[in-house]
Structures are given as structure tokens and as C-alpha cells.
Amino acid sequence: MDRLTTLVGETRMQLLGLVRGAARSIGELARALGISENAVRAHVAAAERDGLVRQAGIQRSTGGKPARLYELTPVAEELFPKAYALVFAELVRTLRDEEGDDAAVERLRRVGRRLGARAGDGAEDAAARVAAAAALLESIGGSVEVLEEPDGWAIRADGCPLSGVVAEDPDVCALAESLVAEVTGRRVVEACRKGGRPRCEFHVTGDGPAPRSGT
């Protein structure tokens, strides 16, 4: 059983799969799932409350009352298993094979710099830029906190947005390190945990030159 099924339950997972394919009415869902319409309404109401489904118009019929249609939300779509980690890991391996280890790591750093190039725009001081870097890490999948240190800040994530790849290839952390350096304009020391459950950690000094932007 996958994580999404564990999270929402088997019946609701089947319901989400049905509305993922096409917008459906309560009646259509009840027939497909083999349960009562009242039971489907309860599942749909809970899924709608959690932001997993939304109304998608009205189904017109030749007789009877028009029925509301429901569809999967973009948020729910992202919960379904994806092959991002598999594709990314293969991309990194291809870079290593074709260009060598050093060139592959430098390309990862360039990607990080490009991701962070505009994230700190408008930040008035170093602390605001650190906060912007943390927010960008969080937006790509981390759960991030910022801690003040005597000589700067620590950015720590409970988990890693690139965990599916980092456990196999720790050099991928160079991407996130360069992202943080680009946003903050400060020297960054990467101290990530790269074991079975990778976690991000970056120490940002209070001074130091801004890194060059990649293209």
C-alpha cells in the first residue's frame, strides 16, 4: 500500500483515482465504488475540506435533477507517486558518465544558482535574504526553520526536498547549497545529513562576498 493510500484510506484513494481521470458525479462515483451515494457524499465532503477535490460544473441530464461534478485538485495531483527522483538520479548519472564528476557537480551548482537568482529580490537585509532562502527550500519540499548563530544563521530542514536522490548521490546537495548562497549573497557551509533519511542543514555566515550568478 502506498503512502497516499495510507494517508486517505483505500476507498477515498479509489475515489481520487476516479476523479483524477475525469470529473464525475456522486451517482457515478457510487456506482463505480459499489457504495451508497450518502457514503460517497461523506467521502467527497472530507476530500473537498482537505483540498483534494473541487466542484467542476454541473452534469446536465435529460431528466431528473442536474448533478454536481467533482474533479481532482492540482494539490492532490502532486500527492500521487511521481518518477521525479528516478529521472533526476538518472540525469545526474548521465552527467557524470558524459562530463565527469567535477563537471556534473558544477552543473548542479548552476541549477541551484538559477533557482535562487530572483528569490531574494526586494529583501532589504541579510536576515530577510536568509528567510527568503528558507522559504524557497520549503517551496520545493522541505520543512524549514531558521536559527540565529553567533556568526550568522543556520537553515535546517526536517527532511530533504531531494531526499530521493541524495541518499544515492550526496553531491546533489551542491544544488541546494548553491541555491542558498545565491539567495543570501553570503558564504554558505553545507552540513547536510546524508544517511538513510537525508536532512538539509546550511550555515550562512554574516559576511562574505555574494556568489556569482549562473546562467
C-alpha positions as CSV (number, residue, x, y, z in Angstrom):
1,M,0.0,0.0,0.0
2,D,1.5,3.4,-1.0
3,R,1.8,6.4,1.3
4,L,-1.2,8.3,-0.2
5,T,-3.5,5.3,0.3
6,T,-2.3,5.0,3.9
7,L,-3.0,8.7,4.4
8,V,-6.5,8.9,3.0
9,G,-7.8,5.3,3.1
10,E,-8.4,2.8,0.4
11,T,-11.9,3.9,-0.5
12,R,-11.1,7.5,-0.7
13,M,-8.0,6.7,-2.7
14,Q,-10.1,4.8,-5.2
15,L,-12.4,7.9,-5.4
16,L,-9.5,10.2,-6.0
17,G,-8.3,7.9,-8.8
18,L,-11.7,8.1,-10.4
19,V,-11.9,11.9,-10.4
20,R,-8.3,12.1,-11.5
21,G,-9.3,10.5,-14.8
22,A,-12.4,12.7,-15.3
23,A,-14.9,14.8,-13.4
24,R,-17.7,12.6,-12.0
25,S,-21.0,13.0,-10.2
26,I,-21.9,11.5,-6.9
27,G,-24.0,8.9,-8.6
28,E,-21.2,7.8,-11.0
29,L,-18.8,7.5,-8.1
30,A,-21.3,5.4,-6.1
31,R,-21.8,3.0,-9.0
32,A,-18.0,2.7,-9.6
33,L,-17.2,2.2,-6.0
34,G,-20.1,-0.1,-5.1
35,I,-21.2,2.0,-2.1
36,S,-24.2,4.2,-1.3
37,E,-24.5,7.8,-2.6
38,N,-24.6,9.0,1.0
39,A,-21.3,7.3,1.7
40,V,-19.8,8.9,-1.4
41,R,-21.1,12.3,-0.3
42,A,-19.3,11.9,3.1
43,H,-16.0,10.9,1.3
44,V,-16.3,13.8,-1.2
45,A,-17.1,16.3,1.6
46,A,-14.0,15.2,3.5
47,A,-11.8,15.3,0.4
48,E,-13.2,18.7,-0.5
49,R,-12.5,20.0,3.0
50,D,-8.9,18.7,2.7
51,G,-8.4,20.4,-0.7
52,L,-8.2,17.2,-2.6
53,V,-11.3,17.5,-4.8
54,R,-13.3,20.5,-6.1
55,Q,-16.5,21.1,-7.9
56,A,-16.1,21.1,-11.7
57,G,-19.5,22.2,-13.0
58,I,-22.9,20.6,-13.5
59,Q,-23.9,17.5,-15.3
60,R,-27.0,18.1,-17.4
61,S,-29.3,15.2,-18.0
62,T,-32.5,14.7,-20.0
63,G,-34.5,14.0,-16.8
64,G,-34.1,14.5,-13.1
65,K,-32.1,17.0,-11.1
66,P,-28.7,18.2,-12.5
67,A,-25.8,16.7,-10.7
68,R,-22.6,18.4,-9.5
69,L,-19.4,17.1,-10.9
70,Y,-16.1,16.8,-8.9
71,E,-12.5,16.7,-10.1
72,L,-9.1,16.3,-8.6
73,T,-7.3,19.5,-7.4
74,P,-3.7,20.3,-8.5
75,V,-2.6,19.9,-4.9
76,A,-4.0,16.3,-4.8
77,E,-2.4,15.5,-8.2
78,E,1.0,16.2,-6.7
79,L,0.3,13.6,-4.0
80,F,0.2,10.8,-6.5
81,P,3.5,8.9,-6.9
82,K,5.8,10.5,-9.4
83,A,9.1,9.4,-11.0
84,Y,10.9,12.7,-10.4
85,A,13.6,11.2,-8.2
86,L,14.2,8.3,-10.6
87,V,14.6,10.7,-13.6
88,F,16.7,13.2,-11.6
89,A,19.0,10.4,-10.4
90,E,19.5,9.1,-13.9
91,L,20.2,12.6,-15.2
92,V,22.9,13.1,-12.6
93,R,24.4,9.7,-13.5
94,T,24.4,10.7,-17.2
95,L,26.1,13.9,-16.5
96,R,28.8,12.0,-14.5
97,D,29.3,9.5,-17.3
98,E,29.5,12.0,-20.1
99,E,31.2,15.0,-18.5
100,G,32.9,13.7,-15.4
101,D,32.3,14.1,-11.7
102,D,33.5,17.7,-11.3
103,A,31.6,19.0,-14.3
104,A,28.4,17.2,-13.1
105,V,28.7,18.9,-9.7
106,E,29.3,22.3,-11.2
107,R,26.1,21.8,-13.4
108,L,24.2,21.1,-10.2
109,R,25.5,24.2,-8.7
110,R,24.5,26.2,-11.7
111,V,21.0,24.9,-11.5
112,G,20.9,25.9,-7.8
113,R,22.1,29.4,-8.6
114,R,19.4,29.7,-11.3
115,L,16.7,28.6,-9.0
116,G,17.8,31.1,-6.4
117,A,18.5,34.0,-8.8
118,R,15.4,36.1,-8.1
119,A,14.2,34.7,-4.8
120,G,15.9,37.3,-2.7
121,D,14.7,40.3,-4.8
122,G,13.3,43.0,-2.5
123,A,14.9,41.7,0.6
124,E,16.3,44.7,2.5
125,D,18.9,43.0,4.7
126,A,20.8,39.7,5.3
127,A,18.2,38.3,7.7
128,A,15.4,38.8,5.1
129,R,17.5,37.1,2.4
130,V,18.1,34.1,4.7
131,A,14.4,34.0,5.3
132,A,13.8,34.1,1.5
133,A,16.2,31.2,1.0
134,A,14.4,29.2,3.7
135,A,11.1,29.9,2.0
136,L,12.4,28.8,-1.4
137,L,13.7,25.5,0.1
138,E,10.3,25.0,1.8
139,S,8.5,25.6,-1.5
140,I,10.4,22.7,-3.2
141,G,9.6,20.3,-0.4
142,G,11.5,21.0,2.8
143,S,10.1,21.7,6.2
144,V,12.5,24.5,7.2
145,E,13.5,26.5,10.3
146,V,16.0,29.3,10.6
147,L,18.2,29.6,13.7
148,E,20.4,32.6,14.6
149,E,24.1,31.7,15.3
150,P,26.9,33.9,16.6
151,D,28.3,34.4,13.2
152,G,25.2,34.2,11.1
153,W,22.3,31.7,10.6
154,A,21.6,28.1,10.3
155,I,18.9,26.9,7.9
156,R,17.7,23.4,8.8
157,A,15.1,21.2,7.2
158,D,13.2,18.3,8.8
159,G,13.8,16.2,5.7
160,C,15.2,17.0,2.3
161,P,13.4,18.1,-0.9
162,L,15.9,16.0,-2.9
163,S,15.9,13.0,-0.5
164,G,15.0,10.5,-3.2
165,V,18.4,11.2,-4.9
166,V,20.7,12.5,-2.1
167,A,20.8,9.1,-0.3
168,E,22.3,7.6,-3.5
169,D,24.3,10.6,-4.6
170,P,25.3,13.0,-1.8
171,D,26.8,15.5,-4.2
172,V,23.3,16.5,-5.2
173,C,23.4,18.7,-2.0
174,A,25.5,21.1,-4.1
175,L,22.4,22.2,-5.8
176,A,20.7,23.3,-2.6
177,E,23.9,24.8,-1.2
178,S,24.3,27.0,-4.3
179,L,20.6,27.9,-4.2
180,V,21.0,29.2,-0.6
181,A,24.2,31.0,-1.4
182,E,22.6,32.7,-4.4
183,V,19.6,34.0,-2.5
184,T,21.5,35.1,0.6
185,G,24.6,36.5,-1.1
186,R,26.7,35.0,1.7
187,R,29.2,32.3,2.2
188,V,27.3,29.0,2.9
189,V,28.7,25.9,4.5
190,E,26.7,22.7,3.8
191,A,26.3,20.3,6.7
192,C,23.5,18.1,5.5
193,R,22.8,14.6,6.9
194,K,23.0,12.2,4.0
195,G,22.2,8.8,5.5
196,G,19.0,6.8,5.2
197,R,16.8,9.8,5.9
198,P,18.6,12.9,4.5
199,R,18.1,16.3,6.2
200,C,19.2,19.7,4.9
201,E,21.4,21.9,7.0
202,F,23.2,25.0,5.8
203,H,25.2,27.5,7.9
204,V,25.2,31.1,6.4
205,T,27.9,33.5,7.6
206,G,27.0,37.1,8.4
207,D,29.6,38.4,5.9
208,G,31.4,37.4,2.8
209,P,31.0,38.1,-0.9
210,A,27.9,37.3,-2.9
211,P,28.4,34.3,-5.3
212,R,28.3,34.9,-9.0
213,S,25.0,34.2,-10.7
214,G,24.9,31.2,-13.1
215,T,23.2,31.1,-16.4
